[in-house]
């Protein structure tokens, strides 16, 4: 599979320094709950909905300002997080002609597994050494034309570590993320969310791997249900 033309930087490790902590300028009326979340964004917010810079997707914002919710993005990805248990990233990267051909030839399941293991996972490992994939990946043929669901483990990779640790002597938690990927409208989508309970509950945390996977799966499906993806030109003609 040819990956040379694709560069991925997934914003799963935290907020972007240039975006977080900056509030959008006010004009006229006081901002509503959704607009109060805004940093200086590439995309935009309309009501309670975030719209990507390319316009290829829009999503109902899954965090609230009153709970410490924040929205930050790059030209290709957006992060939603709050002070409690939400950290979600949604990324959409255009496929080169070579990758489109690979997708059409190999089909969604083989393409997406290869894409994730060949591009996404090395990026995770570079940011959090020791990261690994669980073996229990799932292919969801009816979701978005075929989606792959992969669970990953990341030593020291929790976005909630600083919120739950009061001493540096405490060993960092091994974060667990659910990753859902599919191809739509000429883009490969990667949606990632962290199982915050691992970091926040620590010694009282008792979930089995199967229970963890069920939680992450449902949360990812809930995120997809909040999304609208623009049809490709070919789809629009049909």
Secondary structure in CASP SS format (residue, H / E / C, confidence):
PFRMAT SS
TARGET T0000
AUTHOR 0000-0000-0000
METHOD secondary structure of the structure
MODEL  1
X C 1.00
X C 1.00
X C 1.00
X C 1.00
X C 1.00
X C 1.00
X C 1.00
X C 1.00
X C 1.00
X C 1.00
X C 1.00
X C 1.00
X C 1.00
X C 1.00
X C 1.00
X C 1.00
X C 1.00
X C 1.00
X C 1.00
X C 1.00
X C 1.00
X C 1.00
X C 1.00
X C 1.00
X C 1.00
X C 1.00
X C 1.00
X C 1.00
X C 1.00
X C 1.00
X C 1.00
X C 1.00
X C 1.00
X C 1.00
X H 1.00
X H 1.00
X H 1.00
X E 1.00
X C 1.00
X C 1.00
X C 1.00
X C 1.00
X C 1.00
X E 1.00
X E 1.00
X E 1.00
X C 1.00
X C 1.00
X E 1.00
X E 1.00
X E 1.00
X C 1.00
X C 1.00
X C 1.00
X C 1.00
X C 1.00
X E 1.00
X E 1.00
X E 1.00
X E 1.00
X C 1.00
X C 1.00
X C 1.00
X C 1.00
X H 1.00
X H 1.00
X H 1.00
X C 1.00
X C 1.00
X E 1.00
X E 1.00
X E 1.00
X E 1.00
X C 1.00
X C 1.00
X C 1.00
X E 1.00
X E 1.00
X E 1.00
X E 1.00
X E 1.00
X C 1.00
X C 1.00
X C 1.00
X C 1.00
X C 1.00
X E 1.00
X E 1.00
X E 1.00
X E 1.00
X E 1.00
X E 1.00
X E 1.00
X E 1.00
X C 1.00
X C 1.00
X H 1.00
X H 1.00
X H 1.00
X H 1.00
X H 1.00
X H 1.00
X H 1.00
X H 1.00
X H 1.00
X H 1.00
X C 1.00
X H 1.00
X H 1.00
X H 1.00
X H 1.00
X H 1.00
X H 1.00
X H 1.00
X H 1.00
X H 1.00
X H 1.00
X H 1.00
X H 1.00
X H 1.00
X H 1.00
X H 1.00
X H 1.00
X H 1.00
X H 1.00
X H 1.00
X H 1.00
X C 1.00
X C 1.00
X C 1.00
X C 1.00
X E 1.00
X E 1.00
X C 1.00
X C 1.00
X C 1.00
X C 1.00
X E 1.00
X E 1.00
X E 1.00
X C 1.00
X C 1.00
X C 1.00
X C 1.00
X C 1.00
X C 1.00
X E 1.00
X E 1.00
X E 1.00
X E 1.00
X E 1.00
X E 1.00
X E 1.00
X E 1.00
X E 1.00
X C 1.00
X C 1.00
X C 1.00
X C 1.00
X C 1.00
X H 1.00
X H 1.00
X H 1.00
X H 1.00
X C 1.00
X C 1.00
X C 1.00
X C 1.00
X C 1.00
X C 1.00
X C 1.00
X C 1.00
X C 1.00
X E 1.00
X E 1.00
X E 1.00
X E 1.00
X E 1.00
X E 1.00
X E 1.00
X E 1.00
X E 1.00
X E 1.00
X E 1.00
X C 1.00
X C 1.00
X E 1.00
X E 1.00
X E 1.00
X E 1.00
X E 1.00
X E 1.00
X E 1.00
X E 1.00
X C 1.00
X C 1.00
X H 1.00
X H 1.00
X H 1.00
X H 1.00
X H 1.00
X H 1.00
X H 1.00
X H 1.00
X C 1.00
X C 1.00
X C 1.00
X C 1.00
X H 1.00
X H 1.00
X H 1.00
X H 1.00
X H 1.00
X H 1.00
X H 1.00
X H 1.00
X H 1.00
X H 1.00
X H 1.00
X H 1.00
X H 1.00
X H 1.00
X H 1.00
X H 1.00
X H 1.00
X C 1.00
X E 1.00
X E 1.00
X E 1.00
X C 1.00
X C 1.00
X C 1.00
X H 1.00
X H 1.00
X H 1.00
X H 1.00
X H 1.00
X C 1.00
END
